[in-house]
Amino acid sequence: VQLVESGGGSVQAGGSPELSCTASRYTYDSACMGWFRQAPGKAREKVAEIANGAGILYITDSVKGRFTISQDNSKNTVYLQMNSLNTEDTAMYYCAAGPVQFGKPCGTNYWGQGTQVTVSS
């Protein structure tokens, strides 16, 4: 399964870009798709994840109320709508896909190349 992200770039604080990630195919071990991000000098963190048939499984506290994850199963695509961006949202954003693991975070068998989001004040 290949994941291709798009939608990153440079935005002003307060902006509302949308990231998208399209999987080359659907498999049982890629049913859960999510977004991670890694800022310079920081560890990679999970932003949000959503699963086919299960809905939104996770949104990190720092983006609740500002970011929305959604998916279009017909297109094998997951979206991350980001609103009210601030400079702390600057990071490389990665799409990941993996199996649903009930009671646990989704697996991450597949990763995209990442798309940079840079927020300027």
N, C-alpha and C positions, 0 to 999 in steps of 0.2 A: 504494500500500500504506500503510495506516495502522497505527500501532503504539500500543497502549494498555497502559500499565504500571499495576500495582497492587501493594500490599503494603508500601509504605513507612510511615514514622511514627517515633514516638519510642520508643526501647527502652533498657533498662538495659544497661550493659556486661555482656558474657557472654551476651546474648540471642541468639535464633536465628530471626529473621524470614525469610520467603521472599518474594522478589519474583517477579512473573510479568509476562510481556509477550505479548500476543496480537496477531498480525498479521491484518489484515482478509482477506488472501488469500495464497496461495502463488504466487510467481513465481520464475522462474529467477534473477532478480537480487535476490532476497531470501532465497535458500536458506541463507545464513549469518546467524545471529542472535547478538547479543552484548550485553554490558553494559559500559558505560563509567560513570565517576563523575568528579565535579568537586567538590572541596572548596573552601571560600572562599579566595580568593587563590592558588589553585593551578591548574595546567593540567589539562585533562581527560585522564584516563588510561583505557586499556582494562583492564577487569577480567578478562573471559573471553569466549570466543566458541565457538560450536558450529555445525556445519553438517549439514544433512540428508544422511545417507548417509556423512558423513565423520567424525562424532563430534566430540569436544572438540578444538579446534584451538589454544586458548591459554588459559592462566590466569596472571595476573600473580603474581610471586613472593610479594608481600606478603599474598596471600590463600590461597596453596596450603596445603592441609590444613585450611582453615577454611571456604572457600566451595566450593560445587559447582554447576556449570551442567548443566542437563539440558533436554530438549525432549520435547514430545508432538506429533509430526507430525500426528496426526489432528485436533489442535486448533490447529495453527499457533501453538503457545505455547512459549515458552522460560522457564525458571525459574532463579532464582539463590537457592539455599539458603545463607544466611549463618549461620555459627556462631561462637561465641566472639568476638562483636563487641567492639571497643574504640573509644575516642573518636576514634582516627585513621581509623576507617571512616565517620565522619560526612561526608556528601556528598550531592549530588544525583546520583541514579543514573538513567542514561539507557539505554534499549534502542535498539539499532540493527540494521538488517538490510541486507544487500547481497549481491553475488555472491561465490561462492568464487573465489579467485584463487590457483591452485596455485603454491606457492612464495612467496607474498606474503600479507600480512594480508588478511583479507576486506575487500571494499568496504563502504562505509557509505552506501548510497543513501537510506535512510529512517531517520528518527529519531522516537522518542517524545517526549512532552512532559517526561518526567522525573518521578521520585518521590523525595521527600526522605527520607533516613534520618538521624536524629539519635540519636547514642549518648551517653548520660549516664553518668557514673561514680558 
